[in-house]
Amino acid sequence: MNQTISNERINQLNNCKINSDGKYVLYCMISARRLKWNFGLKFAVEKAKQLNKPLVVIEPLNIDHKWASDRIHNFVINGMLDNRADFENTPITYFPFVETTKNQGKGILRKFSELSTMVVIDDFPTYFPKIVVDRIAPKLPVKTVAIDSNGLLPMKLVGKECSTAHSFRRFTHKNILPFIEDEVFTSSLPSMNGLRQLSQFEINDIIMKTEYKMTPLEWLWRASQPDDIGINALSSIDIDHEVFPVKSIRGGSKNAYERMKIFLDTKLEKYSEDRNKPSLKATSGMSPWLHFGHISTHEIVHNILKKEKWDPGLVNESRIGSRSGWWGMSESAEGFLDQLITWRELGFNFAYFRDDHTNWTSLPQWAQNSLEEHSNDYKEETYSFEELESAQTSDPVWNAAQNQLVREGIIQNYLRMLWGKKILQWSPDAKTAMDWMIKLNDRWALDGRDPNSYTGIFWVLGRHDRAWFERPIFGKIRYMTSNSTKKKYNLDEYLKIYG
Ligand SMILES: Cc1cc2nc3c(=O)[nH]c(=O)nc-3n(C[C@H](O)[C@H](O)[C@H](O)COP(=O)(O)OP(=O)(O)OC[C@H]3O[C@@H](n4cnc5c(N)ncnc54)[C@H](O)[C@@H]3O)c2cc1C
């Protein structure tokens, strides 16, 4: 490979030519919302230098998507403040754009692209960024390229979706080393030497021609606060205000880095032993920042490899496809990398190759058949969507998990599995359970609307799993109970906080 960005990360979205009269190269940052380990940014810098043009970065935050809320706005705007500060030390011109009235953002990408030489945009396989990449970006009037910064393996490398974690892990072990060598053991930032910078006069001209409404810094700061100041600033925007900002999980690359450091310094060592224990908060908690691209998995992996003093010579080829033993690292580091790489990227792989990744049809046939066969089974206990959303069930463990989701925008992983299984048990039928899980998770979870949202939710319904003993309601789908969870893990502390 031996180049900064592998070809598999590059997707040409249209057949338009480079506009050599354009004023700048445009990078539209819609999912990799960061400066470091950002392949879209690296690619855009390289192109700008080759074409001898300045680079403009626009980071939009729209309101015309289904789950726009105070929670998401607050988190992303926090990230914009970090990005604003980070770009100030570079020759790149950065425009954060928060849509504050309906349709204000409509056409903004087109207007910026009309003045540009070419456009680079982030590739992302789910939700709103996918719509932008699939439907809006290909119609821009200049050459437009989507770059995949999502994970260690480029999404399209496998060539098809993997139905099991095992097959994806095998593929990963066989193919990952060149990517680690070229993309993890490399500079986190593009070299900006020789990159032209726009003058203030040129910037003013762009602002005038694109009719860009500069989001005032003072407003950004207020909207980034997780308390009444932020809530007041966001109150005039037409988004879901019931989904309030989370005080304990604040967006931005700086907070992401802090969280990563705390995890690596104090928790990684006991990850394998403690990750399933809800009361201990033993996992990294990185999923919200990973979802919004405030931190890259490359940065996390880079730090783990350094901490473990790892080099490719430690790889044990006889362990290809195994959950442990292939890397030649400590058990906990390997366990964590299996979640961060195998499970996380399996979700990106599946969403990339399956447009129906949020639909019933994406389930394996055995799971669809079995759940349909049991759709009329008698249910002792059922709840409405509203009862579930407001955590009014007879099960204190489930209610606590739902409370954590509403309060903090996250549920501990083991309880997240149980949370989903109980929704399957209590909903009118499995298709409704699927819809309700998606609605609850996408609305309240900070890390929702992610490829892994659908990996998790559809895992509850049998995707990436095997058939188990047949039983009522669940059919051959794996079954979980709150009682066995309580027996397995001490939930006292968890129930005290969220119960
Ligand atoms: C019903 C259900 C819904 C889920 N919804 C989401 C979601 O909306 N967004 C989301 O990112 N994850 C989701 N997951 C997967 C998992 O619960 C979270 O990724 C994990 O709990 C995040 O916590 P952490 O960052 O502390 O994870 P850690 O254990 O610290 O792991 C590090 C990273 O690895 C990845 N990861 C860990 N576990 C999994 C997993 N089981 N599947 C896929 N990737 C994983 C995540 O990116 C995570 O941040 C869901 C799982 C279930 C069962």
The ligand as a Tripos MOL2 file, in Angstrom:
@<TRIPOS>MOLECULE
LIG
   53    58     1     0     0
SMALL
NO_CHARGES

@<TRIPOS>ATOM
      1 C1        -29.8950   -3.2800   21.6850 C.3       1 LIG1
      2 C2        -28.5280   -2.7190   21.4880 C.ar      1 LIG1
      3 C3        -28.3800   -1.4360   20.9720 C.ar      1 LIG1
      4 C4        -27.1080   -0.9130   20.7550 C.ar      1 LIG1
      5 N1        -26.9940    0.3480   20.2370 N.ar      1 LIG1
      6 C5        -25.7870    0.8940   20.0030 C.ar      1 LIG1
      7 C6        -25.6720    2.2030   19.4680 C.ar      1 LIG1
      8 O1        -26.6710    2.8740   19.2390 O.2       1 LIG1
      9 N2        -24.4240    2.6720   19.2140 N.ar      1 LIG1
     10 C7        -23.2990    1.9580   19.5070 C.ar      1 LIG1
     11 O2        -22.1920    2.4550   19.2690 O.2       1 LIG1
     12 N3        -23.3830    0.7200   20.0170 N.ar      1 LIG1
     13 C8        -24.5870    0.1670   20.2850 C.ar      1 LIG1
     14 N4        -24.6670   -1.0900   20.8270 N.ar      1 LIG1
     15 C9        -23.4330   -1.8520   21.0790 C.3       1 LIG1
     16 C10       -22.8000   -1.6290   22.4730 C.3       1 LIG1
     17 O3        -23.7770   -1.7520   23.4500 O.3       1 LIG1
     18 C11       -22.1080   -0.2780   22.6040 C.3       1 LIG1
     19 O4        -21.2430   -0.0730   21.5320 O.3       1 LIG1
     20 C12       -21.2740   -0.1930   23.8910 C.3       1 LIG1
     21 O5        -22.0690   -0.4630   24.9950 O.3       1 LIG1
     22 C13       -20.6920    1.1900   24.0160 C.3       1 LIG1
     23 O6        -20.0850    1.3460   25.2720 O.3       1 LIG1
     24 P1        -18.5260    1.5890   25.3960 P.3       1 LIG1
     25 O7        -18.1240    2.6770   24.4610 O.co2     1 LIG1
     26 O8        -18.2390    1.7700   26.8310 O.co2     1 LIG1
     27 O9        -17.9680    0.2190   24.8640 O.3       1 LIG1
     28 P2        -16.5470   -0.4790   25.0960 P.3       1 LIG1
     29 O10       -16.8080   -1.8000   25.7040 O.co2     1 LIG1
     30 O11       -15.6150    0.4200   25.7790 O.co2     1 LIG1
     31 O12       -16.0640   -0.7820   23.6070 O.3       1 LIG1
     32 C14       -15.3460    0.1700   22.8150 C.3       1 LIG1
     33 C15       -16.0750    0.4010   21.5180 C.3       1 LIG1
     34 O13       -16.2340   -0.8240   20.8040 O.3       1 LIG1
     35 C16       -17.4900   -0.8300   20.1240 C.3       1 LIG1
     36 N5        -18.3580   -1.8560   20.7080 N.ar      1 LIG1
     37 C17       -18.3550   -2.3470   21.9580 C.ar      1 LIG1
     38 N6        -19.2920   -3.3070   22.1040 N.ar      1 LIG1
     39 C18       -19.9020   -3.4230   20.9160 C.ar      1 LIG1
     40 C19       -20.9470   -4.2390   20.4290 C.ar      1 LIG1
     41 N7        -21.5400   -5.1520   21.1830 N.pl3     1 LIG1
     42 N8        -21.3290   -4.1010   19.1410 N.ar      1 LIG1
     43 C20       -20.7320   -3.2050   18.3410 C.ar      1 LIG1
     44 N9        -19.7210   -2.4110   18.7390 N.ar      1 LIG1
     45 C21       -19.3170   -2.5040   20.0140 C.ar      1 LIG1
     46 C22       -18.1190    0.5360   20.3710 C.3       1 LIG1
     47 O14       -17.7570    1.4090   19.3310 O.3       1 LIG1
     48 C23       -17.4860    0.9400   21.6840 C.3       1 LIG1
     49 O15       -17.4930    2.3140   21.9220 O.3       1 LIG1
     50 C24       -25.9530   -1.6620   21.0480 C.ar      1 LIG1
     51 C25       -26.0990   -2.9540   21.5690 C.ar      1 LIG1
     52 C26       -27.3650   -3.4700   21.7920 C.ar      1 LIG1
     53 C27       -27.5040   -4.8550   22.3400 C.3       1 LIG1
@<TRIPOS>BOND
     1     1     2 1
     2     2     3 ar
     3     2    52 ar
     4     3     4 ar
     5     4     5 ar
     6     4    50 ar
     7     5     6 ar
     8     6     7 ar
     9     6    13 1
    10     7     8 2
    11     7     9 ar
    12     9    10 ar
    13    10    11 2
    14    10    12 ar
    15    12    13 ar
    16    13    14 ar
    17    14    15 1
    18    14    50 ar
    19    15    16 1
    20    16    17 1
    21    16    18 1
    22    18    19 1
    23    18    20 1
    24    20    21 1
    25    20    22 1
    26    22    23 1
    27    23    24 1
    28    24    25 2
    29    24    26 1
    30    24    27 1
    31    27    28 1
    32    28    29 2
    33    28    30 1
    34    28    31 1
    35    31    32 1
    36    32    33 1
    37    33    34 1
    38    33    48 1
    39    34    35 1
    40    35    36 1
    41    35    46 1
    42    36    37 ar
    43    36    45 ar
    44    37    38 ar
    45    38    39 ar
    46    39    40 ar
    47    39    45 ar
    48    40    41 1
    49    40    42 ar
    50    42    43 ar
    51    43    44 ar
    52    44    45 ar
    53    46    47 1
    54    46    48 1
    55    48    49 1
    56    50    51 ar
    57    51    52 ar
    58    52    53 1
@<TRIPOS>SUBSTRUCTURE
     1 LIG1         1 GROUP 0 **** ****
